[in-house]
């Protein structure tokens, strides 16, 4: 499955940073994750990252690194959003599969 990337600009013709996450991400329950989210941007701007749908135990830092240890097996649809200081944003949606036995 390929990551879907969209962008929304707060101004016409805005150069918006796009997050890039390899499609088909996977990890094992309890394994340490540290995945920096890359961006494609023509402009140097302060970027802030958020994510929805991450497996329980994982989170994303404001600077764009997905970290933690997944606590449950399963498949989740994750959306990462990057916003620049003007309010323009871009998103990437991808599937994250976690395998292994559940951790308490």
C-alpha positions in Angstrom: 0.0 0.0 0.0 1.3 3.4 -0.9 1.3 6.4 1.3 -1.2 9.0 0.3 0.0 12.6 0.5 -2.1 15.7 0.3 -1.5 19.4 1.1 -3.6 22.4 2.0 -2.2 25.9 1.8 -3.3 28.9 3.8 -2.4 31.1 0.9 -2.6 30.7 -2.9 0.5 29.1 -4.4 2.0 28.3 -1.0 5.0 25.9 -0.9 3.9 23.4 1.7 6.2 20.9 3.3 5.1 17.3 2.7 5.8 14.5 5.2 7.2 11.4 3.7 6.9 8.0 5.5 7.7 4.8 3.7 4.5 2.8 2.9 3.8 -0.5 4.7 5.5 0.4 8.0 5.8 -2.5 10.5 7.2 -3.2 14.0 7.0 -5.9 16.6 5.1 -5.6 19.9 7.6 -4.2 22.5 10.3 -3.3 20.0 11.8 0.2 20.3 10.7 2.5 17.5 12.5 5.6 16.4 11.4 6.7 13.0 12.2 10.3 11.8 9.5 11.5 9.4 11.2 13.1 6.4 9.8 16.2 4.7 10.0 17.6 1.2 10.0 21.4 1.2 11.3 24.1 -1.0 11.1 26.7 1.8 12.9 26.8 5.1 10.2 27.2 7.7 9.5 26.1 11.3 7.6 22.8 11.0 5.4 21.1 13.6 4.3 17.5 13.3 1.2 15.7 14.7 -0.1 12.1 14.1 -3.4 10.3 14.5 -3.9 6.5 14.5 -0.5 5.5 15.8 -0.5 2.1 17.6 -0.9 2.3 21.4 2.5 3.0 22.9 3.8 5.1 19.9 3.8 8.9 19.6 5.3 11.6 17.4 7.5 14.4 18.7 6.7 18.0 17.6 10.0 17.8 15.6 8.8 14.7 13.6 10.1 11.5 15.1 7.7 8.5 15.8 9.0 6.9 19.0 8.0 4.4 21.6 7.1 0.7 21.9 3.8 -0.7 20.5 1.8 -2.5 23.1 -0.7 -4.4 20.9 -0.6 -6.4 17.6 -2.8 -5.1 14.8 -3.0 -2.9 11.8 -3.6 0.8 12.0 -4.1 3.6 9.5 -1.9 6.5 10.5 -2.0 10.1 9.3 1.0 12.4 9.9 0.4 16.1 9.5 3.2 18.7 9.2 2.3 22.4 9.6 4.6 25.4 8.9 4.6 28.7 10.8 2.1 30.3 8.3 -0.5 27.5 9.0 -0.1 25.7 5.7 0.0 22.0 6.1 0.6 18.7 4.4 -0.4 15.1 5.3 0.7 11.6 4.6 -1.5 8.5 5.4 -0.1 5.0 5.6 -0.7 1.6 7.2 1.3 0.5 10.2 1.2 -3.2 11.1 2.4 -4.4 14.5 3.1 -8.2 15.0 3.8 -10.3 18.1 2.1 -10.9 21.4 0.4 -8.3 23.5 2.4 -6.6 26.2 0.8 -5.4 29.5 
